[in-house]
Amino acid sequence: MKNTSVRVAFITHYTNLHGANRSLMNLIEGLKPLGVDVGVVCPAKGQITDELERLEIPNVILPFADWLSRAHQGRWYRLWCNLKVLPALLKKIREWNADVIYTNSSVTPVGAFAAALLRKPHIWHIREYGLLDYGRRPDWGAAFFRFWLNRTQAVIAISHAVKKEVLKDVHVQTAVVYNGVISATDLGHLKQEVIAGDPGIYTFVMLSQISANKNQEEAIRALAVAVKGHPHIRLLIAGNDRGDYAKRVKLLCEHLGVAGHVSFLGYVSNPWAVLRKANAVLMCSRYEAMGRVTAEAMSAGKPVIGYRNAGTAEIIEHERDGLLYEGNDEDLARCMVRLIENPVLGMELGARGMEKAEQRFTSEVCAGHVCEVIRDVLKSQGASG
């Protein structure tokens, strides 16, 4: 690594450029001008390693494992994988001369193990609920999970909702830092854009993996209600459209007679291209830790209709920079119709959402807060040392 003031070894638990890894790349982008040099440890080769190589960011592939799962079968094997990889991980961290080890999610413990063995400070970035949003439990129970969280030097939660739910029994330094989803420069460019769109069609967008916890079925049912009085609307669903749930969603479109109003775009690497086509964005998940898609939509000046709970209710202020609904698909449909019939309201909500994004959701704002945590940890470690 280059000779800079602070060196951080990041641990990321998967290889695709989905939410947590996209947020990590935004964070790295924001940390670079702040004098923070990074290396990234990945469990396998994939989209993120390709991106790290393109940006000439040091990285290494080490086959570590998760410690959150839907069932405890295989937990001994996962533990063995993590213990087996530790010598190589310790060696790489020493080579990088990292000052801090930084785990990018709650899904793997290897960063915490390495920090304990090297006696280096560890920061844990908690980006998920675990059981509530992904149905995954700690392999060795909640008490063991909390034990390791309490051995870290600082924990960062991506929302107050996550802090309240996941970190209620954690007693170390804790900060809430919203994800950065776009650079200030790129946000400035979006503010200058004038996007005409299709004047004859009102377009709703969903941008996330197609899964039960993201609740695309509710959006389909709401669309079926809204389309009865407003036939010139459509729903674009971006996300991997393979799997049993995706099949169920497509069958529901056929059953409700709205297949002609719904387009499945598959995996989309550039969400901004899809957001440019949107009049509004739907967030139907009951348990969003924060809602990166919500912040991206705000950054693009698009109003969001979100379910009133968890991180979504935290970052959307109802009637000011988005709409919140609670209940069922009919409640969602009423919000959709309201925006269709009052496009000026949608534009006003979108404009205020963009103002909020500029204040809270840029890479620079996120990195600034994270950098403060890193430097506070190093300062306290120096004082205690």
C-alpha positions in Angstrom: 0.0 0.0 0.0 1.0 3.6 -0.5 2.5 5.5 2.4 -0.6 7.4 3.7 -1.7 8.5 7.2 -4.2 5.7 7.8 -4.3 2.2 6.3 -7.5 0.1 6.5 -8.0 -3.5 5.6 -11.7 -4.0 4.5 -13.4 -7.4 4.7 -16.3 -8.0 2.4 -18.4 -11.2 2.6 -19.5 -11.7 -1.0 -18.5 -10.9 -4.6 -21.4 -9.3 -6.5 -21.8 -5.6 -6.8 -25.1 -5.5 -4.9 -26.1 -3.2 -2.0 -23.4 -3.7 0.6 -20.5 -3.9 -1.9 -21.7 -0.9 -3.9 -21.9 1.0 -0.6 -18.4 -0.2 0.2 -17.1 1.1 -3.2 -18.8 4.5 -2.6 -17.1 4.6 0.8 -13.7 3.8 -0.6 -14.2 6.5 -3.2 -15.0 9.0 -0.4 -12.1 7.9 1.8 -9.4 8.3 -0.8 -9.1 12.1 -0.7 -9.2 12.0 3.2 -5.9 10.3 3.4 -7.2 6.8 4.0 -5.5 4.0 2.0 -7.3 0.7 1.7 -7.0 -3.0 0.8 -10.0 -5.3 0.4 -10.2 -9.0 1.3 -12.8 -10.9 -0.7 -14.0 -14.6 -0.4 -13.8 -15.3 -4.1 -13.3 -13.7 -7.5 -16.3 -11.8 -8.8 -17.7 -8.4 -9.9 -16.1 -6.6 -6.9 -12.6 -8.0 -7.5 -12.9 -6.9 -11.2 -13.9 -3.4 -10.1 -11.1 -3.3 -7.5 -8.6 -4.3 -10.2 -9.9 -1.7 -12.6 -9.5 1.0 -9.9 -6.0 -0.4 -9.0 -7.1 -1.0 -5.4 -5.1 -3.7 -3.5 -7.2 -6.8 -2.9 -6.8 -10.5 -2.1 -9.0 -13.5 -2.4 -9.2 -15.7 0.6 -12.0 -18.4 0.9 -13.6 -17.5 4.3 -17.2 -18.2 5.2 -20.3 -16.6 6.6 -21.6 -17.1 10.2 -25.2 -16.2 9.5 -27.4 -18.9 8.0 -31.0 -20.0 7.6 -30.2 -23.2 9.3 -27.3 -24.3 11.5 -26.4 -27.3 9.3 -22.8 -26.8 8.1 -21.8 -24.4 10.8 -18.8 -26.5 11.9 -17.6 -26.5 8.3 -18.0 -22.8 8.1 -16.1 -22.3 11.3 -13.4 -24.6 10.0 -13.1 -22.5 6.8 -12.7 -19.3 8.8 -10.1 -20.8 11.1 -8.2 -22.3 8.2 -8.0 -19.0 6.3 -6.7 -17.0 9.3 -2.9 -17.5 8.8 -3.1 -16.2 5.2 -5.4 -13.3 6.4 -3.0 -12.3 9.1 -0.1 -12.4 6.7 -1.9 -10.2 4.2 -2.9 -7.6 6.9 0.7 -7.5 8.1 1.9 -7.0 4.5 -0.5 -4.1 4.0 0.6 -2.7 7.4 -3.0 -2.0 8.1 -3.8 0.2 11.1 -7.5 -0.9 11.3 -9.4 -4.0 10.3 -12.9 -3.1 9.0 -15.6 -5.7 8.4 -18.2 -4.4 5.9 -21.2 -6.4 7.2 -22.3 -8.6 10.1 -22.2 -11.7 7.9 -18.6 -12.9 8.6 -16.5 -12.9 11.7 -13.0 -13.4 10.2 -12.1 -9.7 10.5 -12.9 -9.8 14.2 -10.9 -13.0 14.7 -7.9 -11.5 12.9 -8.1 -8.2 14.8 -8.1 -10.1 18.1 -5.0 -12.2 17.1 -3.1 -9.2 15.8 -4.3 -6.9 18.6 -5.3 -4.3 16.1 -8.5 -2.2 16.3 -11.6 -3.5 14.6 -14.6 -1.6 13.2 -17.8 -3.5 12.3 -20.2 -2.0 9.8 -23.7 -3.5 10.4 -25.8 -3.2 7.2 -28.5 -5.8 7.8 -31.1 -7.0 10.4 -30.2 -10.7 9.6 -33.2 -12.6 10.8 -35.8 -9.9 9.9 -34.7 -9.0 6.4 -32.9 -12.1 5.2 -34.1 -14.8 7.5 -30.6 -15.6 8.7 -29.5 -16.4 12.3 -26.0 -16.4 13.9 -24.5 -19.9 13.6 -23.5 -20.0 17.3 -26.4 -18.0 18.7 -27.2 -14.4 19.5 -25.0 -14.3 22.7 -21.9 -15.4 20.8 -22.6 -12.8 18.1 -23.0 -10.1 20.7 -19.8 -11.2 22.4 -17.8 -10.5 19.3 -19.6 -7.2 18.6 -18.6 -6.1 22.1 -15.0 -7.0 21.5 -14.7 -4.6 18.6 -13.6 -1.0 19.0 -16.5 0.6 17.2 -19.7 -0.4 15.4 -21.3 1.6 12.6 -25.0 1.0 11.9 -26.5 2.2 8.6 -29.7 3.5 10.4 -31.1 4.2 13.8 -33.5 1.4 13.2 -30.6 -1.1 12.8 -28.9 0.3 15.9 -32.1 -0.1 17.9 -32.8 -3.7 16.7 -29.4 -5.3 16.3 -27.2 -3.3 18.7 -29.4 -3.0 21.7 -27.1 -5.1 23.8 -23.8 -3.8 22.4 -21.9 -1.4 24.7 -19.0 -0.3 22.6 -18.7 3.0 20.7 -21.6 3.0 18.1 -22.3 5.5 15.3 -25.1 5.8 12.8 -23.8 6.6 9.3 -26.2 6.5 6.3 -24.8 4.8 3.2 -23.3 7.1 0.6 -24.8 6.2 -2.8 -23.4 8.8 -5.2 -20.6 11.3 -5.3 -21.4 15.0 -4.9 -20.1 15.6 -8.4 -22.4 13.0 -10.0 -25.3 14.3 -7.9 -24.6 17.8 -9.2 -24.8 16.4 -12.7 -28.2 14.8 -12.0 -29.5 18.1 -10.7 -28.7 19.7 -14.0 -30.4 17.0 -16.1 -33.8 17.5 -17.7 -35.4 14.1 -18.3 -38.5 14.2 -20.4 -39.4 10.5 -20.2 -42.5 9.1 -21.9 -45.3 11.7 -21.6 -48.0 9.2 -22.2 -47.0 6.6 -19.6 -46.4 6.9 -15.9 -43.6 4.6 -14.9 -43.0 3.0 -11.5 -39.7 1.2 -10.7 -38.6 -1.4 -8.3 -34.8 -1.9 -8.0 -33.7 -4.8 -5.8 -33.3 -8.5 -5.8 -36.5 -10.3 -6.6 -37.3 -12.0 -3.4 -40.1 -12.4 -0.8 -38.5 -10.0 1.6 -38.5 -7.2 -1.1 -42.2 -8.0 -1.7 -42.6 -7.5 -5.4 -46.0 -9.3 -5.2 -47.5 -6.5 -3.3 -46.4 -4.0 -6.0 -48.0 -6.2 -8.6 -51.3 -6.4 -6.7 -51.3 -2.6 -6.2 -50.6 -2.1 -9.9 -53.6 -4.3 -10.7 -55.8 -1.9 -8.6 -54.3 1.3 -10.0 -54.4 0.3 -13.6 -58.2 -0.1 -13.6 -58.6 3.7 -13.6 -55.2 4.5 -15.1 -54.4 2.2 -18.0 -51.3 4.1 -19.1 -49.0 3.0 -16.4 -46.2 0.5 -16.2 -43.9 -1.1 -13.6 -40.2 -1.9 -14.3 -38.8 -4.6 -12.0 -35.0 -4.8 -12.0 -33.3 -7.7 -10.4 -32.3 -11.3 -11.0 -35.5 -12.8 -12.3 -34.6 -16.5 -11.8 -35.8 -18.6 -8.9 -39.1 -19.8 -7.5 -40.2 -16.4 -6.1 -39.6 -14.7 -9.5 -41.7 -17.3 -11.2 -44.5 -16.7 -8.7 -44.4 -13.0 -9.3 -44.6 -13.5 -13.1 -47.5 -15.9 -12.6 -49.2 -13.3 -10.5 -48.9 -10.8 -13.3 -50.6 -13.2 -15.7 -53.3 -14.1 -13.1 -54.2 -10.4 -12.4 -54.0 -9.4 -16.1 -51.2 -6.9 -15.8 -48.4 -8.8 -17.6 -48.5 -6.2 -20.4 -47.9 -3.5 -17.9 -44.9 -5.1 -16.2 -41.3 -5.5 -17.6 -38.7 -7.6 -15.9 -35.3 -6.2 -16.7 -33.1 -8.8 -15.0 -29.9 -7.9 -13.2 -29.0 -4.3 -13.8 -25.5 -3.1 -13.2 -26.3 0.6 -13.6 -29.3 1.6 -11.5 -29.1 5.2 -12.6 -30.1 4.2 -16.1 -33.3 2.6 -14.8 -34.0 5.5 -12.5 -33.9 7.9 -15.4 -36.9 6.1 -16.8 -38.9 6.3 -13.6 -41.6 8.7 -12.5 -41.6 7.2 -9.0 -40.0 4.3 -7.1 -41.6 1.7 -4.9 -40.1 0.2 -1.8 -42.3 -2.5 -0.4 -39.9 -4.3 1.9 -41.1 -4.5 5.5 -37.6 -4.6 6.9 -35.1 -2.4 5.1 -32.0 -1.8 7.2 -31.7 1.6 5.5 -32.8 1.3 1.8 -30.0 2.1 -0.6 -32.5 2.1 -3.4 -34.5 4.7 -1.6 -31.5 6.9 -1.2 -30.6 6.4 -4.9 -34.1 7.4 -6.0 -33.9 10.5 -3.9 -30.5 11.3 -5.4 -32.1 11.1 -8.9 -35.0 13.4 -7.8 -37.6 10.6 -7.9 -40.4 10.3 -5.3 -40.4 7.1 -3.3 -43.5 5.3 -2.0 -42.2 3.2 0.8 -43.7 0.9 3.5 -43.8 2.7 6.9 -41.4 0.7 8.9 -37.7 0.3 9.8 -35.1 2.2 7.7 -37.6 3.3 5.0 -39.7 5.2 7.6 -36.6 6.7 9.0 -35.2 8.3 5.8 -38.5 9.2 4.1 -40.5 12.1 5.7 -44.1 11.4 4.7 -45.6 14.2 2.5 -42.3 16.1 2.4 -39.8 14.0 0.4 -41.8 10.8 -0.3 -44.9 8.9 0.6 -45.3 6.2 3.3 -48.0 3.6 3.3 -49.0 0.9 5.8 -51.4 -2.0 5.5 -51.8 -3.8 2.2 -51.7 -3.4 -1.6 -54.8 -1.2 -1.6 -53.0 1.4 0.5 -50.0 1.3 -1.8 -52.3 1.6 -4.8 -53.9 4.8 -3.3 -50.4 6.3 -3.0 -49.6 5.3 -6.6 -52.9 6.9 -7.9 -52.2 10.0 -6.0 -48.9 10.5 -7.8 -50.3 9.6 -11.2 -53.1 12.2 -10.8 -50.9 14.8 -9.3 -47.5 14.9 -11.1 -46.6 18.2 -9.6 -46.7 16.6 -6.2 -44.3 13.9 -7.4 -41.9 16.5 -8.7 -42.0 18.5 -5.5 -41.4 15.3 -3.4 -38.5 14.4 -5.7 -36.9 17.8 -5.5 -37.0 17.7 -1.7 -35.7 14.2 -1.7 -32.7 15.3 -3.8 -32.0 18.0 -1.3 -31.9 15.4 1.5 -29.7 13.2 -0.6 -27.2 16.0 -1.0 -27.1 16.5 2.8 -27.0 12.8 3.8 -26.4 10.3 1.1 -23.3 11.3 -0.8 -20.0 9.3 -0.8 -18.3 12.4 0.7 -20.7 12.8 3.6 -20.6 9.1 4.5 -16.8 8.8 4.2 -16.4 11.9 6.4 -18.4 10.4 9.2 -16.6 7.0 8.8 -13.2 8.7 8.8 -14.1 10.4 12.1 -14.9 7.0 13.6 -11.6 5.5 12.2 -9.5 8.4 13.6 -11.3 8.3 17.0 -10.6 4.6 17.3 -6.9 5.1 16.5 -6.7 8.0 18.9 -8.3 6.0 21.7 -6.0 3.0 20.9 -3.0 5.3 21.1 -4.1 6.8 24.4 -4.7 3.3 25.9 -1.5 2.0 24.4 
